Amino acid sequence: MMLIWILPIFIFVFYGQRIQLAITSGEIKKGINKLDNYKTQSRNELIDYIKKNMNPKDDPTKKIDRFLDYFTIMPVDMDPNGIVSKIRHTIRSREDYTRQHVKSLSPQTSELELSKIQTLLEIATSLQMIYKVINHMYLTAKKQNNYPLILPLQMILPFIMEEAEAMQKAIPSFKMCQPIGDGIGPMVVGQMMLGTKKESIAFQTVLSETQFDERKLFLLKAEGPGSTVGRPGDAVEKIVAKNKPDFIIMVDASLKMEGEESATTAQGFGAAIGGIGTERFQIEDIATKNNIPIFAIVVKQSVKEAITLMTKDIADKADNVRSQIYDMIHDNTKPGQSILLIGVGNTMGVSQ
């Protein structure tokens, strides 16, 4: 009986960390295998879609594989002065380069198809990068036979898998040009644009004007139904320079916290726009210099809901959000003033 008690203690004292490493490694390996499958499936679906819809003269496989390995080096940030403009230049250069080279596969491809393929390429690239990073962390911990080194990976893996699974499930929606959860902002503003004259105000961004209760409304959104978020920062800069609005309202999707219900709405202050931050900086900078208050209305949803087919609950919130917009205008502006309303998000499948 003494041996029965002492032997496990002896084993765990000297080999406990290795046992924990083996058990944890097995769980992580399952996740990495899933990431590998997501990476391969997204690549294959992208190549098949290009072959079917673009009819390229040559086999696009090698060129697509080269795209998947592209990386972006962020500018030096030792001196933060001017860093935002450098990042914006780098990111937009990459977007323009990718768009031109994807179009070179088949020059007659429409802008709608081009935007879908560019988004599918971003999904495949992201999944490949996620797989490489997670696999690197796993193999490094295994190589060093170091259990503490694998603990951070074990903690973040569930969140990584949630995002990777969402991206994988988003592919059919983008291929079929269906609205996604993130498109609720453009959907709200796009419906308000119906029957108005639209004009292109910035790259892949449209503007229209209308009246509401003796107030002028400037309606701004990305140009649908392609897969794009437009460039609202450039658009706001042009609008403010020509017709300074008294008030800005931004409508966007927002990630919900665990325990919160999907499709609930909330109001707040500040520029409601995601991404790497360059567009938000530009809008905030313009609003600050011109002393324009920014209000926001968000529709809360999960990561999966944000980039997959829009659910009925989220779509049904469009009327409610419009009512909140009108109430906000009544409460904060006077007749004769002007309001800039921005629908933020990916406008895939959402026209205007």
N, C-alpha and C positions, 0 to 999 in steps of 0.2 A: 504493500500500500504506500509505503514511503517513496518507492521508486516511481509509482504511478503519479504521485504529486510532484516529485522533484524533477522528473524527466521533462515534462512539458515546460516547466519554468526554465530549465537549462536550455532547452531548444529555443524558446522565445527570447531569452537573454542574448544568445549568440547569433541566432538566425532569424529573429523576429522581423528585422528590417527587410531582409531578403524575401521573406514570405509575403510581407505586405507589398513589396515591390512587384512580386510575381502576380499577386491577385489584382492589384491596381493596373498593372501593365496589360493584363488580359482584358479588363474592361475598356481601357483606353484604345487598345488595338481594335476592338469592335467598332468604336467610333471612327477611327482612322480608315478602316475598311469601307465604312459608309461614305466618308468624305471622298475616298478614291472612286467609289461608284458614281457619286454625284458629279465629280470632276469629269469622268469619262463620258457619262450620259449627256451632260451639257455640251461637251465638245462635239460628240457625235450628232446631237440634235441640231446644233448650229451648222455644221458642215452639210447635213442632209437638207436643212432648210435653204441654205444658200444655193445648193445644186438644183433644188426644185423650183425656187422662186426667182433666182437671178439668172439662171442659165448661162453660167460663165463659160468662156471658150476653153479655158484650161482647168485642170483639177485644182480647186482652191485649198486643198488640205495643207500643203506646205506653208502657204501664205498665212492661213488661219493659225497654224501652230506657232508661227513666228509672232503673230499678234498676241497670242496667249502668254508669251514670255516677256512681253514688254513691261517695263517698270518705269516709275516716275520718281525722280530725285527731287525732294523738296529743297527750295532755296536755303542758303545759309541764314540762320536766324540769330547769330551772335549779336548783331545790331538789329533790333526789331523795327527800326524806322523803315517804312516802305515795304515790309515783308508781305503785306496783303496783296499789293499790286504784283509783286513777283510771283506769288503763288497763283494768282488769277491768270497771269500770263502763261505760266507753266501748264496749268490744267487746260486752259483753252487751246493752247498749242497742241497738246496731246489729243484733245477732242477733234480739232480740225484735221490733224494728221490722220487719225483713225478714220474719220468720215471720208476723206479723199481716197484713202487706199482701199477701203471697203467698196467705194463706188467704182474704183478702177477695175474691180472684178467683172463688172457689167455696167458700163456707162449709162445705159438706158433705164436703169433702175429708178423707180419713183422715190420721192422724198419720204413717203410713208413707209415703204419697204426698207429704205436705207436706215430710218430711225429705229425700226424694229430690230434689224440685224445688228445695229450698233449697240442696242441695249442687250441683246442676246450675247453679244461678244463680251460686254462688261460683266454679265453674270458668269459666263464661262471663265473669264480671267479671274474674277474674285474667288470662285470655287477652287480654281487651281492654286491660287496664292494661299488660301486658307489651308488646303491640304498640305502644301509644302511646309508652311510654318509649323503646323501642329505635328506633322511627321518629324520635322527637324527637332522639335522640343522633346518628343518621345524617344527618338533614337539617341539623342544626347544623354538623356537620363539613363537609358539602358546601357549605353556605352560606359558611363561612369559608375554604373551600379549604385546610383545615388537615389534613395527614396525621397528625401526632402526636396530634391530637384524636380521630381515628378508631381509633387503635391499641387503646385500652382496650376499645372496642366489639368489635373483631375478636377480642380475647382471651377475653371473657366470652360471646360469642355461642354457641359450642358448648354451654356449660353451660345457657344460657337455652333453646336449642332442645331440649335433652334433656328439660328440665322441661315445656316447652310441649307437646312431642309426647306425653309421659306423660299430661298432663292431658287432651289430646284423645282419647287411646285409653282413658281411664278412663270416658268418658261412657257407652258401652254397658253396662258393669258396673253403674253406678249406676242406669241406667234399668231394668235387669232384676233389681235387688236381689240381686246376686251378691257373695259375700265378696271383699274385696280383701286384698292382702298385709299392709296395716297392721292388719287385723283378727285377726292371729294371737294377740295377747294376749287379747282378748275371747273368742276361740274356745277357748283353753285353759281359762280360768276358767268360761266358759259350759258346757262339758262337765262340769266339776266341780259345777256348780249343778244338773244334772239330778236330779230326784227330791227336791229340797229346796224349802222354802217361801221364795218371793221376796217382797220388799217394796221399795217405792219409798223411797229414802233421800234423794235429791236430784233435781233436774230431770233427767229422762231418764237416771237412774242407779239401778240396782237392787242390793240386798244380800241375801245369804242366809247361813245358818250351817250348819256341818256339823262332824263330828268326824274326827280322824285320829290314831290311835295315842295316845289319851288327851290330845290337844290340841284346843283349839277353833279352828276356822278361820272367819274372816269373809271371804266371797267377794264381791268388788265388781267391777262392770263397767257399761258403758253399756247402756242398755235397747235390746235388739235386737227385731226385725231391721231397724229403721230406720237411716238414715244419720246417726249421731251419735256423738260422743265423750263425751257426758254432762258432768257437772261433778264429777269425782272429788275436787277440792279441798274443796268443800262437804261431800261425803259423808264424807271422812276426818275433817273437823272434828267432825261429828256423832257418828261412831263413837268417836272418841277421848274425846269428852266423856262418853259413856255407858258405854263398855266399853274402857278403855285397853288396847290390844294390847301385847304384849311385843316384837313383831317385825313389820316390814312387808316384803313382797316385791312387787315390781312387775315385770310381764311386758309387754314392748313389742317392736315392730319397731324396727330400727336400720339406718341407711344403711350399707352396706358400702363399704369402700375399694376402689379399683381394684386388681385382682389377688386380692382375696378371693373365695371361692366364696359363692354365694347359699345361703341356708337354713342357714348355720352358726350355732351358738349361742355365746354368751359370757356369763359371769357378772361382776358388778361391784358397786359400792357407789353409793348415791345414788338420787335420784328419776329413774327412767327415764320421761320424758314430754316430748313435743315441744310444738309450738305457740309462742305468743309469750312464754311463761314465767310467766304469772300463776298457772296451776294448779300448776306446779312450785314456785314461791315459796311458795304457800299450804301445800302438803304438807311442804316442807322446814321451814317456820316452825313448824308444828304438831309435827313430829317432834323438832325441836330443843328446843322448850319442854318436851316431855314425855320427853325423853331416850330416844327410840325409834329403834333402828338401822334403816336402810333398805337392803335388798339388791335387786339387779336381775338379771333374766335377759332377754337380748335375742336376737332372731332377725334376722340380718343379711340385707339385700336391697337392691336398687338402687332408685333413685327411681321408675322405671317399674314395677317389681314391687310397690312399696309402695301405689300408687294404682290399679293395674289388677287384673284378675281374679287371685285367689290361685292361684299355681302349685301343682302336686301336691307338689313338693319341700318347699315351705313348709308346706303343710297336713300333710304326713306328719311334721313336726317336733313336732306337738302332743303326742304321747305321750312323746317324748323330753324335752320341756320339763317335763311333769308329773312325770316321774321325777326330774329335777333339782330341782324344787320340793320333793318329798318328802325327797330327800337333804339339801337345804339346811335343811329343818325339823328333821330328825334331828340334824344337826351343830350347830345353833345354838340349839335350844330344849330345854326339859325337859318331861316330862309335867305337865299341869296349866296350862301357859302357853297364851296365845292368839296367833294370827298373823292379820294382815290381808293378804290376797292380792288384788292389784289387777290386772285385765286392762286394759291401756291401749291405746287405738286406736279407729279407726272400726269400729263393730260392724255395718256394713251386711251384711245377709244372715246374721247370726249371732244366733241366739236364745239363751235361757238356760233 
